[in-house]
Amino acid sequence: MLRSRKKEYTIIEDELFRIRLTALMDIFCHMLRFNKKDAPPNENECVYGFLKGKIEGTTRIVTEVETILHHPTPDFEFNEQFLQDMADFNARYIEEQSLDRIIGWYKSTNATIEFKAMDVKNHLKFQNLNPQYVGMIIDPQEFLHDNGYGFSVFTLLPDSGGEINIMSGAAKIPWEIMSIEEYKDSVVSYLKDLVFKTMERKKFVTELSEAFED
């Protein structure tokens, strides 16, 4: 299969994005729910969600994700409801006395891993709230066919005046998958939950609109 030439991005070497394997697995489970069997990759629906965790200095640490919605294309524009959902999750975390917050968003793509015009437009709504928020783009085809993990993490570069806008360029942030030893009890609980859902024929992940369904 022919793939378009990849765009080169600046890499911000002194920043880091760390993600738990269980959070990454939830994203892949979210994608697999809306993959069409035997369909070409560009006909698979794209999924969107929030990255939950904390920011320590210049390091973003993702411990969980919130699986929000799916869309026919990778060009869904973050609307008022999407941003309100983020605010509602943060309010709930505060009420639960959790130190975690939404620190970015993710989406899957049925094209290539690039930070395109709609991604810039969407991310402005996040990065203007907090300059350390990030966007994560995942391509399941790259995960299967390339020697990599099929995702990249992006931020927008400020201009000489420290501002970001619709014309801002994107840069990549180095990432790593956290060692399981750091949260092995959570991994065991996660695997037990997957086994239970499989036995009960339940969805591995549910979207926000399904939260109150049986």
Stockholm file with secondary structure:
# STOCKHOLM 1.0

chainA/1-214         MLRSRKKEYTIIEDELFRIRLTALMDIFCHMLRFNKKDAPPNENECVYGFLKGKIEGTTRIVTEVETILHHPTPDFEFNEQFLQDMADFNARYIEEQSLDRIIGWYKSTNATIEFKAMDVKNHLKFQNLNPQYVGMIIDPQEFLHDNGYGFSVFTLLPDSGGEINIMSGAAKIPWEIMSIEEYKDSVVSYLKDLVFKTMERKKFVTELSEAFED
#=GR chainA/1-214 SS CCCCCCCCCEECTTCEEEECHHHHHHHHHHHHHTCCTTCCGGGSCEEEEEEEEEEETTEEEEEEEEEEEEESSTTCCCCHHHHHHHHHHHHHHHHTTCCCEEEEEEEECSSCSCCCHHHHHHHHHHHTTCTTCEEEEECHHHHHHSSSCSEEEEEECCCTTSCCCTTCCEEECCEEECCGGGSHHHHHHHHHHHHHHHHTTCCSSCCGGGTTCC
#=GC SS_cons         CCCCCCCCCEECTTCEEEECHHHHHHHHHHHHHTCCTTCCGGGSCEEEEEEEEEEETTEEEEEEEEEEEEESSTTCCCCHHHHHHHHHHHHHHHHTTCCCEEEEEEEECSSCSCCCHHHHHHHHHHHTTCTTCEEEEECHHHHHHSSSCSEEEEEECCCTTSCCCTTCCEEECCEEECCGGGSHHHHHHHHHHHHHHHHTTCCSSCCGGGTTCC
//
